[in-house]
Amino acid sequence: MSDEPLLDVSVRKSGTRATIAVAGEFDMSSSPLFRAAVGEALEDAVEVVIIDASGLTFADSSAVLALLKAREAAEAHSVEFQVTPISEELERILELTGLGQMFDIQDE
C-alpha cells in the first residue's frame, strides 16, 4: 500500500491571481499538500486565490475543514477567496454540512 497522497495540487499564478487546482481524492492525508499550496500563494502577495475543485473525485470533512482554514487565511491576508465550479462530490458534502454558503462559488 502506498503512502503517496491521491490528490494532485498545482498552483498557477497570473498577475495578482493564484489558481490552486485540486484533482483526485481530498481527505485528511492530502490536506497538508493543499495547505502548503495555499500558503505559497498567500506568500506571493496575490489579491485573489481561486480554488479549482472541478477535478475532485472524492472529498470528506477534512477537505471542507481545509477549505475553511484556507478561506480564513486568505481573509487574514485581505485576499479574496473563490471556488470555481466544484465537483459533484464536494458540492454534496458542502450541502450535507450546510457550509456551501461559506464560500464564494463561481460559475467559472
FIDO-463886 format. One line per 10 residues: their letters; for each residue y, z, x of N, C-alpha, C, O. Coordinates in Angstrom, 3 decimals. Atoms other than C-alpha are relative to their C-alpha. Layout:
<recs>
A> Y/Z/X/Y/Z/X/Y/Z/X/Y/Z/X; ...
</recs>
This chain:
<recs>
MSDEPLLDVS> -1.176/0.000/0.836/0.000/0.000/0.000/1.243/0.000/0.884/1.321/0.771/1.840; -1.200/0.147/-0.795/3.391/-0.983/1.376/1.065/0.995/-0.437/1.209/1.283/-1.626; -1.123/-0.879/0.298/6.337/1.423/1.628/1.296/-0.797/-0.134/2.363/-0.223/-0.350; -1.176/0.854/0.076/8.714/-1.536/1.545/0.522/-0.055/-1.430/-0.243/-0.297/-2.363; -0.567/0.060/1.354/11.119/-1.423/-1.416/-0.189/-1.374/-0.628/-0.236/-2.389/0.066; 0.201/1.244/0.729/10.621/-4.056/-4.075/1.305/-0.516/-0.593/1.298/-1.283/-1.556; -1.311/0.426/0.461/14.366/-4.568/-4.543/0.684/-0.765/1.125/0.731/-0.311/2.268; -0.791/0.777/-0.937/16.365/-7.267/-2.824/1.462/0.266/-0.321/1.893/0.085/-1.460; -1.417/-0.299/0.173/20.007/-6.274/-2.323/0.791/-0.839/0.990/0.514/-0.824/2.189; -0.850/0.785/-0.895/22.629/-8.628/-0.941/1.457/0.192/-0.401/1.777/0.386/-1.574
VRKSGTRATI> -1.427/-0.170/0.230/26.391/-8.325/-0.570/0.699/-1.285/0.422/0.508/-1.783/1.532; -0.790/1.200/-0.293/28.691/-11.332/-0.762/1.464/0.354/-0.244/1.831/0.834/-1.316; -1.421/-0.314/0.127/32.406/-10.909/-0.118/0.805/-1.278/-0.086/0.532/-2.254/0.612; -0.904/1.129/0.153/35.117/-13.293/-1.230/1.389/0.571/-0.274/1.666/1.051/-1.373; -1.325/-0.583/0.149/38.686/-12.196/-0.661/-0.085/1.491/-0.219/-0.645/2.220/0.600; -0.015/-1.440/0.299/39.175/-8.812/-2.292/-1.126/0.400/-0.955/-1.102/1.484/-1.538; 1.135/-0.262/0.901/35.928/-9.039/-4.301/-1.301/0.075/0.807/-1.517/-0.679/1.755; 1.338/-0.095/-0.583/32.449/-7.945/-3.318/-1.001/-0.079/-1.138/-0.906/0.663/-2.116; 1.071/0.116/0.990/29.421/-9.040/-5.313/-1.276/0.528/0.621/-1.707/0.069/1.679; 1.269/-0.575/-0.454/26.283/-6.976/-4.902/-1.074/-0.488/-0.963/-1.114/-0.092/-2.127
AVAGEFDMSS> 1.080/0.539/0.825/23.263/-8.870/-6.181/-1.252/0.843/0.215/-1.647/1.116/1.348; 1.250/-0.756/-0.055/20.152/-6.868/-7.008/-1.059/-0.776/-0.767/-0.827/-1.239/-1.884; 1.102/0.740/0.635/16.826/-8.515/-7.791/-1.307/0.707/0.306/-1.513/1.201/1.414; 1.298/-0.647/-0.181/13.343/-7.117/-8.290/-0.048/1.313/-0.752/0.477/1.424/-1.860; 0.226/-1.292/0.645/12.438/-3.517/-9.083/0.980/1.038/0.518/0.971/1.378/1.701; -1.025/-0.985/-0.348/15.288/-0.993/-9.110/-0.480/1.354/-0.496/-0.420/1.655/-1.688; 0.500/-1.329/0.346/13.827/2.508/-9.007/0.422/0.987/1.075/1.273/0.669/1.907; -0.393/-1.044/-0.932/14.064/5.723/-7.005/-0.186/-0.429/1.457/0.632/-0.078/2.308; 0.254/0.382/-1.388/12.582/4.172/-3.865/0.987/-1.041/0.513/1.187/-1.161/1.722; -0.933/1.037/-0.428/15.117/1.344/-3.824/1.463/0.400/-0.159/2.350/-0.339/0.267
SPLFRAAVGE> -1.375/-0.452/0.192/18.218/3.336/-4.773/0.788/0.136/1.306/1.971/-0.205/1.325; -0.767/-0.095/-1.250/19.166/4.053/-1.118/0.529/-1.350/0.493/1.625/-1.415/1.049; -0.482/1.332/-0.382/19.416/0.304/-0.438/1.244/-0.366/-0.790/2.205/-0.898/-0.235; -1.130/0.302/0.862/21.770/-0.083/-3.365/1.213/0.835/0.393/2.321/0.310/0.506; -1.117/-0.875/-0.383/23.892/2.923/-2.381/0.631/-0.457/1.306/1.854/-0.417/1.444; -0.525/0.482/-1.275/24.238/1.550/1.163/0.850/-1.254/-0.199/1.893/-1.404/0.437; -0.754/1.229/0.262/25.406/-1.823/-0.169/1.339/0.316/-0.665/2.356/-0.291/-0.331; -1.245/-0.401/0.658/27.993/-0.166/-2.422/0.940/0.630/1.017/2.134/0.333/1.033; -0.818/-0.630/-1.041/29.214/1.959/0.481/0.612/-1.024/0.934/1.781/-0.918/1.304; -0.487/1.074/-0.863/29.521/-1.132/2.658/1.151/-0.750/-0.662/2.160/-1.033/-0.017
ALEDAVEVVI> -1.047/0.729/0.727/31.574/-2.928/0.011/1.276/0.829/-0.099/2.373/0.305/0.093; -1.179/-0.849/0.144/33.894/0.029/-0.528/0.710/0.232/1.326/1.930/0.397/1.351; -0.609/-0.161/-1.323/34.475/0.436/3.216/0.881/-1.182/0.367/1.794/-1.045/1.181; -0.750/1.212/-0.320/35.846/-3.107/3.319/1.276/-0.153/-0.824/1.871/-1.230/-0.846; -1.249/-0.027/0.753/38.788/-2.186/1.079/0.104/-1.140/-1.015/1.132/-1.811/-1.097; -0.040/1.010/1.062/37.882/-4.548/-1.754/0.725/0.584/-1.216/0.897/1.798/-1.325; -0.649/-0.442/1.226/39.674/-4.395/-5.098/-0.949/-0.005/-1.186/-0.724/0.693/-2.175; 0.969/0.120/1.093/36.674/-5.325/-7.273/-1.403/-0.009/0.591/-1.676/-0.727/1.553; 1.428/0.048/-0.324/32.961/-4.585/-6.935/-0.718/-0.499/-1.247/-0.576/0.063/-2.333; 0.745/0.600/1.100/30.729/-6.746/-9.104/-1.486/0.180/0.283/-1.965/-0.192/1.355
IDASGLTFAD> 1.446/-0.151/-0.127/27.083/-5.860/-9.627/-0.655/-1.133/-0.787/-0.504/-1.228/-2.005; 0.753/1.082/0.636/24.955/-8.922/-10.344/-1.419/0.509/-0.212/-2.242/0.489/0.703; 1.296/-0.600/0.321/21.968/-7.358/-12.091/-0.894/-0.954/-0.776/-1.877/-0.534/-1.388; 0.768/0.968/0.796/20.646/-10.556/-13.639/-1.410/-0.228/0.535/-2.268/-0.722/-0.196; 1.318/0.239/-0.585/17.662/-10.677/-11.267/-0.948/1.176/-0.044/-2.020/1.128/0.560; 0.891/-1.164/0.067/16.196/-7.279/-12.081/-1.208/-0.279/-0.887/-1.087/-0.825/-1.983; 1.227/0.127/0.785/12.600/-7.295/-13.249/-0.463/1.350/-0.528/-1.311/1.423/-1.418; 0.338/-1.354/0.420/12.372/-3.506/-13.632/1.182/0.896/0.339/1.800/0.744/1.393; -1.036/-1.002/-0.250/14.901/-0.681/-13.928/-0.402/1.279/-0.711/-0.839/1.247/-1.862; 0.306/-1.282/0.636/14.339/3.003/-14.593/1.245/0.882/0.033/2.336/0.414/0.356
SSAVLALLKA> -1.145/-0.910/0.061/16.562/6.054/-14.952/0.669/0.169/1.362/1.863/0.464/1.425; -0.585/-0.072/-1.345/17.081/6.115/-11.169/1.008/-1.119/0.209/2.023/-0.928/0.879; -0.925/1.129/-0.099/18.739/2.709/-11.428/1.287/0.312/-0.757/2.382/0.025/-0.273; -1.177/-0.358/0.790/21.070/3.962/-14.156/0.830/1.043/0.748/2.055/0.935/0.807; -0.710/-1.025/-0.765/21.952/7.033/-12.074/0.718/-0.624/1.205/1.863/-0.273/1.493; -0.615/0.662/-1.148/22.623/4.833/-9.025/1.215/-0.815/-0.427/2.224/-0.835/0.278; -1.140/0.758/0.515/24.894/2.591/-11.105/1.158/0.924/-0.385/2.319/0.610/-0.120; -1.038/-0.957/0.368/26.777/5.600/-12.477/0.700/0.550/1.244/1.926/0.660/1.274; -0.579/-0.519/-1.236/27.281/7.009/-8.981/0.825/-1.074/0.708/1.861/-0.771/1.301; -0.758/1.105/-0.604/28.413/3.584/-7.729/1.329/-0.178/-0.723/2.362/-0.402/-0.093
REAAEAHSVE> -1.233/0.112/0.780/30.942/3.393/-10.550/0.966/1.122/0.349/2.167/0.892/0.496; -0.833/-1.145/-0.376/32.215/6.881/-9.693/0.609/-0.198/1.385/1.783/0.105/1.599; -0.507/0.244/-1.358/32.533/5.931/-6.008/1.092/-1.059/-0.021/2.102/-0.925/0.670; -1.013/1.047/0.109/34.444/2.783/-6.922/1.292/0.575/-0.575/2.380/0.299/-0.070; -1.184/-0.608/0.603/36.795/4.763/-9.154/0.725/0.902/0.997/1.955/0.936/1.021; -0.606/-0.878/-1.005/37.371/7.271/-6.330/0.787/-0.794/1.039/1.714/-0.267/1.654; -0.705/0.889/-0.930/38.496/4.324/-4.166/1.001/-0.907/-0.727/1.546/-1.833/-0.128; -0.886/0.829/0.841/40.622/2.852/-7.011/-0.435/-1.461/-0.009/0.386/-2.376/0.058; 0.596/1.335/0.015/38.279/-0.137/-7.121/-0.588/-0.258/-1.380/-1.269/0.597/-1.946; 0.564/0.397/1.289/37.397/-1.980/-10.324/-1.506/-0.222/0.174/-1.939/-0.786/1.179
FQVTPISEEL> 1.461/0.090/-0.057/33.643/-1.854/-11.061/-0.497/-0.767/-1.220/-0.268/-0.351/-2.355; 0.507/0.834/1.091/31.962/-4.570/-13.138/-1.489/-0.259/0.195/-2.012/-0.206/1.308; 1.394/0.432/-0.026/28.422/-5.540/-14.025/-0.051/-1.356/-0.690/0.448/-1.512/-1.805; 0.085/1.337/0.579/27.676/-9.222/-14.623/-1.117/-0.019/-1.026/-1.703/1.029/-1.295; 1.111/-0.002/0.957/25.134/-10.368/-17.181/-1.195/0.750/0.589/-1.603/0.534/1.730; 1.079/-0.860/-0.484/22.337/-7.897/-16.914/-1.343/-0.489/-0.513/-1.439/-1.196/-1.516; 1.351/0.369/0.416/18.624/-8.355/-17.126/-0.347/0.730/-1.290/0.265/1.741/-1.634; 0.461/-0.644/1.231/16.844/-7.501/-20.340/-0.499/1.414/0.279/-0.330/2.311/-0.546; 0.542/-1.313/-0.346/15.188/-4.578/-18.549/1.110/1.028/0.135/0.999/2.142/-0.378; -1.105/-0.942/-0.169/18.486/-2.985/-17.547/0.734/0.204/-1.322/1.140/1.322/-1.639
ERILELTGLG> -0.661/-0.117/1.300/20.049/-3.710/-20.921/-0.762/0.966/-0.906/-0.158/1.774/-1.612; 0.834/-0.868/0.841/17.136/-1.964/-22.641/0.169/1.464/0.385/0.318/2.319/-0.488; -0.110/-1.403/-0.417/17.391/1.200/-20.541/1.408/0.537/-0.241/1.574/1.721/-0.535; -1.358/-0.443/0.309/21.172/1.324/-20.969/0.141/0.294/-1.497/0.829/1.237/-1.885; -0.023/-0.258/1.445/20.689/1.072/-24.737/-0.755/1.282/-0.341/-0.286/2.083/-1.150; 0.802/-1.195/0.272/17.964/3.745/-24.738/0.726/1.278/0.392/0.618/2.297/-0.290; -0.701/-1.183/-0.483/20.131/6.147/-22.758/1.378/0.161/-0.624/2.005/1.212/-0.487; -1.326/-0.053/0.590/23.309/5.324/-24.658/1.118/-0.119/1.018/2.258/0.244/0.730; -0.990/0.064/-1.074/25.106/4.634/-21.371/0.605/-1.386/0.197/1.397/-1.580/1.119; -0.519/1.351/-0.152/25.882/0.948/-21.852/1.511/-0.068/-0.030/2.117/-0.874/0.677
QMFDIQDE> -1.449/0.017/0.122/29.462/1.717/-22.831/0.698/0.567/1.240/1.920/0.471/1.354; -0.579/-0.548/-1.230/29.984/3.415/-19.441/0.353/-1.072/1.012/1.045/-0.803/1.994; -0.173/1.075/-0.970/30.035/0.051/-17.696/0.798/-1.155/-0.592/0.707/-1.457/-1.782; -0.726/1.214/0.370/32.349/-2.958/-17.787/-0.969/-1.142/0.208/-1.057/-1.685/1.309; 1.004/1.047/-0.094/29.641/-5.523/-18.532/0.646/-1.327/-0.378/1.111/-1.512/-1.503; -0.644/1.298/0.164/30.950/-9.062/-18.115/-1.012/-1.055/-0.427/-2.210/-0.923/-0.179; 0.866/1.123/0.398/29.568/-12.273/-19.576/-0.158/-1.009/1.117/-0.851/-2.011/0.939; 0.049/0.799/-1.236/29.965/-13.854/-16.106/1.199/-0.809/0.239/1.275/-1.519/1.242
</recs>
